[in-house]
Amino acid sequence: MILIIGGAYQGKLDYAKKRLNARGSDVFSCKDDEMSLPEGKAIIDEIDKWILALLREGIDVKKEAKRLVEKNREAIIICNDISCGVVPIEPLMRKWREEVGRVLAVLAAESDEVVRLYCGIAMRLK
């Protein structure tokens, strides 16, 4: 598994697609109202939105993150880094920010490689 993190619009998905020579059909883009994740996709994009959907439904995020790892050992997983900037006022949004950080720690520990993208430049962290 490869984890790619970075700010919004930094080129994470383009980097992942180029690395795998992947097409659009190889990518699953998470939505903030959808809790299910597919198996067998080469790239899973924007898991931060998936985490928000889980929180809204009161689902155990850490448990689901472990399931994500088990089911997608060969995938590239992409997450927007939402840990920088202003801390949100709304309790749910603060909780979301915290849970994204916790999930990223789990995913990074389980990943074979962790890459951070900034301005389209990949930096290998692990």
C-alpha positions as CSV (number, residue, x, y, z in Angstrom):
1,M,0.0,0.0,0.0
2,I,1.1,3.5,-0.8
3,L,-0.2,6.5,1.1
4,I,-0.1,9.9,-0.6
5,I,-0.8,13.0,1.5
6,G,-0.7,16.7,0.9
7,G,-2.8,19.9,0.7
8,A,-5.8,20.3,-1.7
9,Y,-4.9,20.8,-5.3
10,Q,-1.3,19.9,-5.0
11,G,-1.3,17.2,-7.7
12,K,-1.7,14.0,-5.6
13,L,-4.2,12.2,-7.9
14,D,-2.2,13.1,-11.0
15,Y,1.0,11.8,-9.4
16,A,-0.7,8.5,-8.4
17,K,-2.3,8.0,-11.9
18,K,1.1,8.7,-13.6
19,R,2.9,6.4,-11.3
20,L,0.5,3.5,-12.1
21,N,-0.3,4.5,-15.6
22,A,-3.9,4.4,-14.4
23,R,-7.1,5.6,-16.1
24,G,-10.1,7.2,-14.5
25,S,-11.8,3.8,-14.1
26,D,-9.0,2.8,-11.8
27,V,-9.8,5.5,-9.3
28,F,-12.5,5.6,-6.6
29,S,-13.2,9.1,-5.3
30,C,-14.7,9.2,-1.9
31,K,-17.6,11.5,-1.1
32,D,-18.5,13.0,2.3
33,D,-21.9,11.2,2.3
34,E,-20.7,7.7,1.3
35,M,-19.4,5.3,3.8
36,S,-18.6,2.2,1.7
37,L,-15.3,1.7,0.1
38,P,-14.7,-0.5,-2.9
39,E,-12.2,-3.3,-3.0
40,G,-9.9,-3.8,-6.0
41,K,-9.5,-0.2,-7.1
42,A,-5.9,0.8,-7.8
43,I,-6.4,4.3,-6.3
44,I,-8.7,5.5,-3.6
45,D,-8.8,9.3,-3.5
46,E,-9.9,11.7,-0.8
47,I,-10.4,9.4,2.1
48,D,-10.7,12.5,4.3
49,K,-14.3,12.8,2.9
50,W,-14.9,9.1,3.7
51,I,-13.8,9.8,7.3
52,L,-16.3,12.6,7.5
53,A,-19.1,10.4,6.3
54,L,-18.3,7.8,8.9
55,L,-18.2,10.4,11.7
56,R,-21.6,11.8,10.6
57,E,-23.1,8.3,11.0
58,G,-21.3,7.6,14.3
59,I,-19.3,4.7,12.9
60,D,-16.0,3.7,14.5
61,V,-13.4,5.3,12.3
62,K,-10.4,3.5,13.6
63,K,-12.0,0.1,13.1
64,E,-13.0,1.1,9.5
65,A,-9.5,2.3,8.8
66,K,-8.1,-1.0,9.7
67,R,-10.6,-2.7,7.5
68,L,-9.6,-0.3,4.7
69,V,-6.0,-1.5,5.1
70,E,-6.9,-5.2,5.1
71,K,-9.0,-4.9,1.9
72,N,-6.7,-2.6,-0.1
73,R,-3.1,-3.7,0.5
74,E,-2.2,-3.1,-3.1
75,A,-3.9,0.3,-3.5
76,I,-2.6,3.9,-3.5
77,I,-4.6,5.8,-0.9
78,I,-4.8,9.6,-1.2
79,C,-5.8,11.9,1.6
80,N,-6.0,15.7,1.8
81,D,-3.9,17.0,4.8
82,I,-6.4,19.0,6.7
83,S,-4.3,19.4,9.8
84,C,-2.9,22.9,8.8
85,G,-4.8,26.1,9.0
86,V,-7.5,27.4,11.3
87,V,-9.0,25.0,13.8
88,P,-12.7,24.7,13.0
89,I,-15.3,26.1,15.5
90,E,-17.9,23.4,14.8
91,P,-17.3,20.3,17.1
92,L,-17.9,17.8,14.2
93,M,-15.3,19.6,12.0
94,R,-12.8,19.6,14.9
95,K,-13.4,15.9,15.5
96,W,-13.0,15.2,11.7
97,R,-9.7,17.0,11.7
98,E,-8.5,14.9,14.7
99,E,-9.8,11.6,13.2
100,V,-8.1,12.3,9.8
101,G,-4.8,12.7,11.7
102,R,-5.3,9.4,13.6
103,V,-6.3,7.5,10.5
104,L,-3.2,8.8,8.6
105,A,-1.0,7.6,11.5
106,V,-2.6,4.1,11.1
107,L,-2.3,4.1,7.3
108,A,1.3,5.4,7.4
109,A,2.4,2.7,9.8
110,E,0.8,0.0,7.5
111,S,2.0,1.5,4.2
112,D,5.1,0.3,2.3
113,E,5.6,3.9,1.2
114,V,4.4,7.3,2.3
115,V,4.7,10.3,-0.1
116,R,3.8,13.9,0.6
117,L,3.1,16.2,-2.4
118,Y,3.6,19.9,-2.2
119,C,3.3,22.1,-5.4
120,G,3.4,18.9,-7.4
121,I,6.7,17.8,-6.0
122,A,6.8,14.4,-4.4
123,M,8.7,14.0,-1.1
124,R,9.1,10.4,0.1
125,L,8.6,10.2,3.8
126,K,8.8,6.4,4.2
